[in-house]
Amino acid sequence: MSLLLLRKTLELQAANITGLVQSAAPASAPSNPPHLGNHIDVMA
């Protein structure tokens, strides 16, 4: 009986982890203007 309970618990944990991984938002590209960082002013 305890092995069946352990097996069921592991299955539930695997399902929860799968759900969390799928719901995690993928990293999106930063929404900076396209001209940002193209030129560096080095005059001091």
mmCIF file as gemmi writes it, N, C-alpha and C atoms, coordinates in Angstrom:
data_model
loop_
_atom_site.group_PDB
_atom_site.id
_atom_site.type_symbol
_atom_site.label_atom_id
_atom_site.label_alt_id
_atom_site.label_comp_id
_atom_site.label_asym_id
_atom_site.label_entity_id
_atom_site.label_seq_id
_atom_site.pdbx_PDB_ins_code
_atom_site.Cartn_x
_atom_site.Cartn_y
_atom_site.Cartn_z
_atom_site.occupancy
_atom_site.B_iso_or_equiv
_atom_site.pdbx_formal_charge
_atom_site.auth_seq_id
_atom_site.auth_asym_id
_atom_site.pdbx_PDB_model_num
ATOM 1 N N . MET Axp A 1 ? 0.825 -1.202 0 1 0 ? 1 A 1
ATOM 2 C CA . MET Axp A 1 ? 0 0 0 1 0 ? 1 A 1
ATOM 3 C C . MET Axp A 1 ? 0.868 1.264 0 1 0 ? 1 A 1
ATOM 4 N N . SER Axp A 2 ? 1.946 1.258 0.784 1 0 ? 2 A 1
ATOM 5 C CA . SER Axp A 2 ? 2.791 2.448 0.852 1 0 ? 2 A 1
ATOM 6 C C . SER Axp A 2 ? 3.513 2.69 -0.472 1 0 ? 2 A 1
ATOM 7 N N . LEU Axp A 3 ? 3.851 1.624 -1.203 1 0 ? 3 A 1
ATOM 8 C CA . LEU Axp A 3 ? 4.491 1.802 -2.507 1 0 ? 3 A 1
ATOM 9 C C . LEU Axp A 3 ? 3.522 2.421 -3.503 1 0 ? 3 A 1
ATOM 10 N N . LEU Axp A 4 ? 2.276 2.028 -3.428 1 0 ? 4 A 1
ATOM 11 C CA . LEU Axp A 4 ? 1.264 2.603 -4.313 1 0 ? 4 A 1
ATOM 12 C C . LEU Axp A 4 ? 1.086 4.094 -4.011 1 0 ? 4 A 1
ATOM 13 N N . LEU Axp A 5 ? 1.076 4.439 -2.742 1 0 ? 5 A 1
ATOM 14 C CA . LEU Axp A 5 ? 0.946 5.839 -2.339 1 0 ? 5 A 1
ATOM 15 C C . LEU Axp A 5 ? 2.161 6.654 -2.799 1 0 ? 5 A 1
ATOM 16 N N . LEU Axp A 6 ? 3.352 6.089 -2.64 1 0 ? 6 A 1
ATOM 17 C CA . LEU Axp A 6 ? 4.568 6.766 -3.088 1 0 ? 6 A 1
ATOM 18 C C . LEU Axp A 6 ? 4.545 6.973 -4.596 1 0 ? 6 A 1
ATOM 19 N N . ARG Axp A 7 ? 4.126 5.958 -5.317 1 0 ? 7 A 1
ATOM 20 C CA . ARG Axp A 7 ? 4.071 6.05 -6.778 1 0 ? 7 A 1
ATOM 21 C C . ARG Axp A 7 ? 3.093 7.136 -7.22 1 0 ? 7 A 1
ATOM 22 N N . LYS Axp A 8 ? 1.931 7.175 -6.575 1 0 ? 8 A 1
ATOM 23 C CA . LYS Axp A 8 ? 0.926 8.177 -6.919 1 0 ? 8 A 1
ATOM 24 C C . LYS Axp A 8 ? 1.439 9.585 -6.595 1 0 ? 8 A 1
ATOM 25 N N . THR Axp A 9 ? 2.134 9.726 -5.482 1 0 ? 9 A 1
ATOM 26 C CA . THR Axp A 9 ? 2.692 11.023 -5.103 1 0 ? 9 A 1
ATOM 27 C C . THR Axp A 9 ? 3.713 11.494 -6.125 1 0 ? 9 A 1
ATOM 28 N N . LEU Axp A 10 ? 4.579 10.586 -6.575 1 0 ? 10 A 1
ATOM 29 C CA . LEU Axp A 10 ? 5.582 10.947 -7.575 1 0 ? 10 A 1
ATOM 30 C C . LEU Axp A 10 ? 4.929 11.329 -8.898 1 0 ? 10 A 1
ATOM 31 N N . GLU Axp A 11 ? 3.864 10.65 -9.269 1 0 ? 11 A 1
ATOM 32 C CA . GLU Axp A 11 ? 3.154 10.991 -10.505 1 0 ? 11 A 1
ATOM 33 C C . GLU Axp A 11 ? 2.545 12.389 -10.407 1 0 ? 11 A 1
ATOM 34 N N . LEU Axp A 12 ? 1.967 12.708 -9.254 1 0 ? 12 A 1
ATOM 35 C CA . LEU Axp A 12 ? 1.373 14.033 -9.064 1 0 ? 12 A 1
ATOM 36 C C . LEU Axp A 12 ? 2.438 15.12 -9.097 1 0 ? 12 A 1
ATOM 37 N N . GLN Axp A 13 ? 3.582 14.865 -8.488 1 0 ? 13 A 1
ATOM 38 C CA . GLN Axp A 13 ? 4.66 15.852 -8.503 1 0 ? 13 A 1
ATOM 39 C C . GLN Axp A 13 ? 5.166 16.071 -9.92 1 0 ? 13 A 1
ATOM 40 N N . ALA Axp A 14 ? 5.297 14.997 -10.687 1 0 ? 14 A 1
ATOM 41 C CA . ALA Axp A 14 ? 5.752 15.122 -12.073 1 0 ? 14 A 1
ATOM 42 C C . ALA Axp A 14 ? 4.749 15.936 -12.884 1 0 ? 14 A 1
ATOM 43 N N . ALA Axp A 15 ? 3.465 15.711 -12.654 1 0 ? 15 A 1
ATOM 44 C CA . ALA Axp A 15 ? 2.439 16.465 -13.373 1 0 ? 15 A 1
ATOM 45 C C . ALA Axp A 15 ? 2.487 17.943 -12.982 1 0 ? 15 A 1
ATOM 46 N N . ASN Axp A 16 ? 2.7 18.23 -11.708 1 0 ? 16 A 1
ATOM 47 C CA . ASN Axp A 16 ? 2.787 19.622 -11.254 1 0 ? 16 A 1
ATOM 48 C C . ASN Axp A 16 ? 3.993 20.323 -11.856 1 0 ? 16 A 1
ATOM 49 N N . ILE Axp A 17 ? 5.127 19.634 -11.893 1 0 ? 17 A 1
ATOM 50 C CA . ILE Axp A 17 ? 6.339 20.228 -12.463 1 0 ? 17 A 1
ATOM 51 C C . ILE Axp A 17 ? 6.142 20.494 -13.946 1 0 ? 17 A 1
ATOM 52 N N . THR Axp A 18 ? 5.523 19.561 -14.641 1 0 ? 18 A 1
ATOM 53 C CA . THR Axp A 18 ? 5.267 19.748 -16.07 1 0 ? 18 A 1
ATOM 54 C C . THR Axp A 18 ? 4.376 20.965 -16.295 1 0 ? 18 A 1
ATOM 55 N N . GLY Axp A 19 ? 3.361 21.12 -15.479 1 0 ? 19 A 1
ATOM 56 C CA . GLY Axp A 19 ? 2.473 22.273 -15.597 1 0 ? 19 A 1
ATOM 57 C C . GLY Axp A 19 ? 3.195 23.583 -15.336 1 0 ? 19 A 1
ATOM 58 N N . LEU Axp A 20 ? 4.076 23.592 -14.344 1 0 ? 20 A 1
ATOM 59 C CA . LEU Axp A 20 ? 4.825 24.813 -14.041 1 0 ? 20 A 1
ATOM 60 C C . LEU Axp A 20 ? 5.771 25.18 -15.174 1 0 ? 20 A 1
ATOM 61 N N . VAL Axp A 21 ? 6.437 24.187 -15.736 1 0 ? 21 A 1
ATOM 62 C CA . VAL Axp A 21 ? 7.377 24.454 -16.827 1 0 ? 21 A 1
ATOM 63 C C . VAL Axp A 21 ? 6.631 24.985 -18.042 1 0 ? 21 A 1
ATOM 64 N N . GLN Axp A 22 ? 5.473 24.424 -18.341 1 0 ? 22 A 1
ATOM 65 C CA . GLN Axp A 22 ? 4.713 24.862 -19.506 1 0 ? 22 A 1
ATOM 66 C C . GLN Axp A 22 ? 4.124 26.252 -19.3 1 0 ? 22 A 1
ATOM 67 N N . SER Axp A 23 ? 3.798 26.605 -18.064 1 0 ? 23 A 1
ATOM 68 C CA . SER Axp A 23 ? 3.185 27.908 -17.82 1 0 ? 23 A 1
ATOM 69 C C . SER Axp A 23 ? 4.216 29.023 -17.693 1 0 ? 23 A 1
ATOM 70 N N . ALA Axp A 24 ? 5.483 28.671 -17.56 1 0 ? 24 A 1
ATOM 71 C CA . ALA Axp A 24 ? 6.528 29.697 -17.453 1 0 ? 24 A 1
ATOM 72 C C . ALA Axp A 24 ? 6.625 30.447 -18.775 1 0 ? 24 A 1
ATOM 73 N N . ALA Axp A 25 ? 6.597 31.761 -18.691 1 0 ? 25 A 1
ATOM 74 C CA . ALA Axp A 25 ? 6.655 32.581 -19.905 1 0 ? 25 A 1
ATOM 75 C C . ALA Axp A 25 ? 8.061 32.543 -20.486 1 0 ? 25 A 1
ATOM 76 N N . PRO Axp A 26 ? 8.173 32.36 -21.774 1 0 ? 26 A 1
ATOM 77 C CA . PRO Axp A 26 ? 9.506 32.394 -22.388 1 0 ? 26 A 1
ATOM 78 C C . PRO Axp A 26 ? 10.084 33.804 -22.324 1 0 ? 26 A 1
ATOM 79 N N . ALA Axp A 27 ? 11.383 33.891 -22.254 1 0 ? 27 A 1
ATOM 80 C CA . ALA Axp A 27 ? 12.044 35.201 -22.178 1 0 ? 27 A 1
ATOM 81 C C . ALA Axp A 27 ? 11.812 35.957 -23.477 1 0 ? 27 A 1
ATOM 82 N N . SER Axp A 28 ? 11.261 37.148 -23.355 1 0 ? 28 A 1
ATOM 83 C CA . SER Axp A 28 ? 10.982 37.942 -24.546 1 0 ? 28 A 1
ATOM 84 C C . SER Axp A 28 ? 12.14 38.892 -24.815 1 0 ? 28 A 1
ATOM 85 N N . ALA Axp A 29 ? 12.262 39.298 -26.049 1 0 ? 29 A 1
ATOM 86 C CA . ALA Axp A 29 ? 13.314 40.233 -26.43 1 0 ? 29 A 1
ATOM 87 C C . ALA Axp A 29 ? 13.012 41.595 -25.815 1 0 ? 29 A 1
ATOM 88 N N . PRO Axp A 30 ? 14.038 42.32 -25.409 1 0 ? 30 A 1
ATOM 89 C CA . PRO Axp A 30 ? 13.792 43.652 -24.843 1 0 ? 30 A 1
ATOM 90 C C . PRO Axp A 30 ? 13.157 44.576 -25.878 1 0 ? 30 A 1
ATOM 91 N N . SER Axp A 31 ? 12.29 45.456 -25.412 1 0 ? 31 A 1
ATOM 92 C CA . SER Axp A 31 ? 11.564 46.34 -26.332 1 0 ? 31 A 1
ATOM 93 C C . SER Axp A 31 ? 12.21 47.716 -26.395 1 0 ? 31 A 1
ATOM 94 N N . ASN Axp A 32 ? 13.518 47.735 -26.565 1 0 ? 32 A 1
ATOM 95 C CA . ASN Axp A 32 ? 14.23 49.006 -26.696 1 0 ? 32 A 1
ATOM 96 C C . ASN Axp A 32 ? 14.114 49.515 -28.125 1 0 ? 32 A 1
ATOM 97 N N . PRO Axp A 33 ? 14.264 50.836 -28.323 1 0 ? 33 A 1
ATOM 98 C CA . PRO Axp A 33 ? 14.249 51.373 -29.687 1 0 ? 33 A 1
ATOM 99 C C . PRO Axp A 33 ? 15.407 50.786 -30.498 1 0 ? 33 A 1
ATOM 100 N N . PRO Axp A 34 ? 15.225 50.609 -31.803 1 0 ? 34 A 1
ATOM 101 C CA . PRO Axp A 34 ? 16.269 49.969 -32.616 1 0 ? 34 A 1
ATOM 102 C C . PRO Axp A 34 ? 17.551 50.782 -32.705 1 0 ? 34 A 1
ATOM 103 N N . HIS Axp A 35 ? 17.479 52.111 -32.5 1 0 ? 35 A 1
ATOM 104 C CA . HIS Axp A 35 ? 18.674 52.947 -32.612 1 0 ? 35 A 1
ATOM 105 C C . HIS Axp A 35 ? 19.489 52.976 -31.324 1 0 ? 35 A 1
ATOM 106 N N . LEU Axp A 36 ? 18.962 52.425 -30.25 1 0 ? 36 A 1
ATOM 107 C CA . LEU Axp A 36 ? 19.625 52.515 -28.957 1 0 ? 36 A 1
ATOM 108 C C . LEU Axp A 36 ? 20.92 51.7 -28.953 1 0 ? 36 A 1
ATOM 109 N N . GLY Axp A 37 ? 22.016 52.344 -28.603 1 0 ? 37 A 1
ATOM 110 C CA . GLY Axp A 37 ? 23.293 51.656 -28.484 1 0 ? 37 A 1
ATOM 111 C C . GLY Axp A 37 ? 24.1 51.567 -29.757 1 0 ? 37 A 1
ATOM 112 N N . ASN Axp A 38 ? 23.663 52.223 -30.841 1 0 ? 38 A 1
ATOM 113 C CA . ASN Axp A 38 ? 24.409 52.155 -32.094 1 0 ? 38 A 1
ATOM 114 C C . ASN Axp A 38 ? 25.613 53.081 -32.101 1 0 ? 38 A 1
ATOM 115 N N . HIS Axp A 39 ? 25.546 54.195 -31.392 1 0 ? 39 A 1
ATOM 116 C CA . HIS Axp A 39 ? 26.631 55.178 -31.396 1 0 ? 39 A 1
ATOM 117 C C . HIS Axp A 39 ? 27.059 55.472 -29.967 1 0 ? 39 A 1
ATOM 118 N N . ILE Axp A 40 ? 28.37 55.576 -29.775 1 0 ? 40 A 1
ATOM 119 C CA . ILE Axp A 40 ? 28.912 55.897 -28.46 1 0 ? 40 A 1
ATOM 120 C C . ILE Axp A 40 ? 29.692 57.199 -28.575 1 0 ? 40 A 1
ATOM 121 N N . ASP Axp A 41 ? 29.348 58.168 -27.746 1 0 ? 41 A 1
ATOM 122 C CA . ASP Axp A 41 ? 30.051 59.447 -27.74 1 0 ? 41 A 1
ATOM 123 C C . ASP Axp A 41 ? 31.223 59.339 -26.768 1 0 ? 41 A 1
ATOM 124 N N . VAL Axp A 42 ? 32.45 59.394 -27.315 1 0 ? 42 A 1
ATOM 125 C CA . VAL Axp A 42 ? 33.622 59.207 -26.471 1 0 ? 42 A 1
ATOM 126 C C . VAL Axp A 42 ? 34.328 60.518 -26.148 1 0 ? 42 A 1
ATOM 127 N N . MET Axp A 43 ? 33.788 61.655 -26.564 1 0 ? 43 A 1
ATOM 128 C CA . MET Axp A 43 ? 34.425 62.946 -26.273 1 0 ? 43 A 1
ATOM 129 C C . MET Axp A 43 ? 34.226 63.3 -24.8 1 0 ? 43 A 1
ATOM 130 N N . ALA Axp A 44 ? 35.323 63.674 -24.155 1 0 ? 44 A 1
ATOM 131 C CA . ALA Axp A 44 ? 35.232 64.036 -22.742 1 0 ? 44 A 1
ATOM 132 C C . ALA Axp A 44 ? 35.584 65.502 -22.552 1 0 ? 44 A 1
